[in-house]
Amino acid sequence: MSFALDEQQLQIQTLVRRVAREKVAPRANDIDRTAEYPHDMFELLRELGLFALPFPESYGGSGSTLSACVAVEELARVCYNTAYLLIVQWTPIGAILAAGTDEQKRRFLPALAAGKQKVSISVTEPQSGSDVAGIKTRARRVAGGYRISGAKIWCTGAPFANFIFIGAKTGDDDSRGSINLFAVERGAKGLEIGRKEEKMGARGVPSCPLFLENVFVPEENRLGEEGRGFKAVMETFNAARPVHGARGIGLAQGAIDHALQFVQNRHAFGQTVGNFQGIRWMLADMAMQTEAARGLVYRAAGMVDAGVSGGELAPFAAMAKCYATDVAMKVATDAVQLFGAAGISAEFPINRYMRDAKVLQIIEGTNQIQRNIIGNSLLGAVAKL
Ligand SMILES: Cc1cc2nc3c(=O)[nH]c(=O)nc-3n(C[C@H](O)[C@H](O)[C@H](O)COP(=O)(O)OP(=O)(O)OC[C@H]3O[C@@H](n4cnc5c(N)ncnc54)[C@H](O)[C@@H]3O)c2cc1C
């Protein structure tokens, strides 16, 4: 398997790197400080056609998860929140492709690829996050569809999504097999979007609770055969994980960029602190770890593009997400250390990188859960997850 970016991917890298530096970086601190959704950044990404990158060509996309990773990496290098706009839009692709009917694929995918519609996905509930099978939201069959009742938390992007894929159990069955995703339109009667969380990181894209009371959802909005939706949820997470890893390597690279600038300008003991060997070794470790993470992420993205899925993809997607986001946390923390007290001050952007990195270790399956997937795969038990 080759890890070199092709001509088109290099062009995307050059373009997004320039736009990130010129148009996104100047907005990054403000988005974090005000915690206001950056509509201007969504519009910029839409104009550039970046939402299309990982969607199949037959649905208006470019068909490349690796290109998607490259774009996310360049944006996350300067602004985690702007990179997040792409990821929120992409998270359900795997589920729609794995479980959607042809009609559903035609209905959802081109509109998302063009950035004409926005989407969110909501599985997490107050009593169950990692344990997806523990959700209690229930979809009861009625004439022409379902009525859904339950409560969700941490639904990212909900206030701006045209529709939200909501995980709910069907029938009276309580097993993981009874979970399906249902596309619920934002204005649906009985759906209330609660007040956004006050977050330490990922502040520019709101995460909100949802309250559902007898929300009617037509049959054609159920993703996958009834009682076979759990696989769709897992496919969603598998295919999206390399892209989350890409956000980790972008964030780590950005932290290194800031640290390099700082240590060359800060003086101590009659010289710049970048002259000290102890500092150079820290920088060398930060660069090595980031480069190693990049290799894992590109490999997992290449597997998605080659059509690898299910148990074969799961451990590699998990390694990419887990390692790259652990590296992001480690590198961002070391970068704050290199800044000294300035790293703690809100005057400098570096503490934003550390706060955002922490979020990455928790979302899309915590890094303990990623390690479970990898360990179970090593022991040949991935099918029982
Ligand atoms: C910024 C942000 C955005 C989010 N956006 C969304 C969204 O859009 N949609 C959505 O559905 N959810 C979203 N989430 C929720 C996220 O997916 C969950 O927080 C995550 O899955 C962890 O669940 P939890 O917080 O309930 O932790 P828990 O599952 O309660 O876990 C608590 C701790 O126990 C550990 N743990 C749990 N089980 C195991 C195990 N088997 N082995 C080892 N350790 C274990 C966890 O790793 C964690 O450290 C978001 C969360 C955040 C922070």
The ligand as a MOL file (V3000), in Angstrom:
LIG
                    3D

  0  0  0     0  0            999 V3000
M  V30 BEGIN CTAB
M  V30 COUNTS 53 58 0 0 0
M  V30 BEGIN ATOM
M  V30 1 C -17.7530 17.5800 22.4140 0
M  V30 2 C -18.5550 16.3290 22.3440 0
M  V30 3 C -19.3720 16.1200 21.2660 0
M  V30 4 C -20.1740 14.9720 21.1890 0
M  V30 5 N -21.0090 14.8260 20.1150 0
M  V30 6 C -21.8430 13.7580 20.0660 0
M  V30 7 C -22.7820 13.6300 18.9980 0
M  V30 8 O -22.8580 14.4620 18.0750 0
M  V30 9 N -23.6300 12.5750 19.0110 0
M  V30 10 C -23.6020 11.6280 19.9990 0
M  V30 11 O -24.3940 10.6820 19.9330 0
M  V30 12 N -22.7110 11.7280 21.0210 0
M  V30 13 C -21.8360 12.7580 21.0770 0
M  V30 14 N -20.9460 12.8870 22.1230 0
M  V30 15 C -20.9540 11.9000 23.1900 0
M  V30 16 C -19.7630 10.9460 23.1260 0
M  V30 17 O -19.9060 10.0790 22.0350 0
M  V30 18 C -19.7110 10.2060 24.4590 0
M  V30 19 O -19.3940 11.1720 25.4370 0
M  V30 20 C -18.6890 9.1120 24.4790 0
M  V30 21 O -19.1220 8.0450 23.6810 0
M  V30 22 C -18.4230 8.6000 25.8980 0
M  V30 23 O -19.5970 8.3390 26.5850 0
M  V30 24 P -19.8260 8.9000 28.0620 0
M  V30 25 O -19.4340 10.3280 28.0840 0
M  V30 26 O -21.2090 8.5440 28.4770 0
M  V30 27 O -18.7890 8.1140 28.9670 0
M  V30 28 P -19.0260 6.6780 29.6410 0
M  V30 29 O -19.4050 5.6870 28.6250 0
M  V30 30 O -19.9220 6.8410 30.8170 0
M  V30 31 O -17.5520 6.3480 30.1550 0
M  V30 32 C -16.9720 6.9350 31.3300 0
M  V30 33 C -15.5050 6.4680 31.3720 0
M  V30 34 O -15.4540 5.0400 31.4320 0
M  V30 35 C -14.7020 4.5410 30.3450 0
M  V30 36 N -15.3100 3.2660 29.8700 0
M  V30 37 C -16.6070 3.0220 29.5840 0
M  V30 38 N -16.7560 1.7540 29.1720 0
M  V30 39 C -15.5380 1.1870 29.1990 0
M  V30 40 C -15.0270 -0.1040 28.9020 0
M  V30 41 N -15.8180 -1.0820 28.4380 0
M  V30 42 N -13.6970 -0.3450 29.0550 0
M  V30 43 C -12.8600 0.6480 29.4990 0
M  V30 44 N -13.2910 1.9000 29.8020 0
M  V30 45 C -14.6000 2.1540 29.6580 0
M  V30 46 C -14.7940 5.6040 29.2540 0
M  V30 47 O -13.7240 5.4950 28.3300 0
M  V30 48 C -14.7290 6.8710 30.1110 0
M  V30 49 O -13.3970 7.1500 30.4460 0
M  V30 50 C -20.1230 14.0020 22.2250 0
M  V30 51 C -19.2760 14.2120 23.3130 0
M  V30 52 C -18.5040 15.3490 23.3860 0
M  V30 53 C -17.6140 15.5660 24.5830 0
M  V30 END ATOM
M  V30 BEGIN BOND
M  V30 1 1 1 2
M  V30 2 1 2 3
M  V30 3 2 2 52
M  V30 4 2 3 4
M  V30 5 1 4 5
M  V30 6 1 4 50
M  V30 7 2 5 6
M  V30 8 1 6 7
M  V30 9 1 6 13
M  V30 10 2 7 8
M  V30 11 1 7 9
M  V30 12 1 9 10
M  V30 13 2 10 11
M  V30 14 1 10 12
M  V30 15 2 12 13
M  V30 16 1 13 14
M  V30 17 1 14 15
M  V30 18 1 14 50
M  V30 19 1 15 16
M  V30 20 1 16 17
M  V30 21 1 16 18
M  V30 22 1 18 19
M  V30 23 1 18 20
M  V30 24 1 20 21
M  V30 25 1 20 22
M  V30 26 1 22 23
M  V30 27 1 23 24
M  V30 28 2 24 25
M  V30 29 1 24 26
M  V30 30 1 24 27
M  V30 31 1 27 28
M  V30 32 2 28 29
M  V30 33 1 28 30
M  V30 34 1 28 31
M  V30 35 1 31 32
M  V30 36 1 32 33
M  V30 37 1 33 34
M  V30 38 1 33 48
M  V30 39 1 34 35
M  V30 40 1 35 36
M  V30 41 1 35 46
M  V30 42 1 36 37
M  V30 43 1 36 45
M  V30 44 2 37 38
M  V30 45 1 38 39
M  V30 46 1 39 40
M  V30 47 2 39 45
M  V30 48 1 40 41
M  V30 49 2 40 42
M  V30 50 1 42 43
M  V30 51 2 43 44
M  V30 52 1 44 45
M  V30 53 1 46 47
M  V30 54 1 46 48
M  V30 55 1 48 49
M  V30 56 2 50 51
M  V30 57 1 51 52
M  V30 58 1 52 53
M  V30 END BOND
M  V30 END CTAB
M  END
